[in-house]
C-alpha cells in the first residue's frame, strides 16, 4: 500500500513527508501485529486450560 502512495506523497511533501509515512505505516504494523498476537495467545491459553 505504501508503494501506491509513495510518489504522490514525495511529490507533494518531499522526502521528509515520505519518511513520516513510512514511520506511520511501520507503527501501525507493529500495533496490529502485536494486538493479533495477544488475542491469539489469549485464545490458546483458554483452549489449553479447557482440555
Secondary structure, DSSP 8 states (H G I E B T S, - for coil): -HHHHHHHHHHHHHHHHHHHHHHHHHHHHHHHHHHHHHHHHHHHHHHHHH-
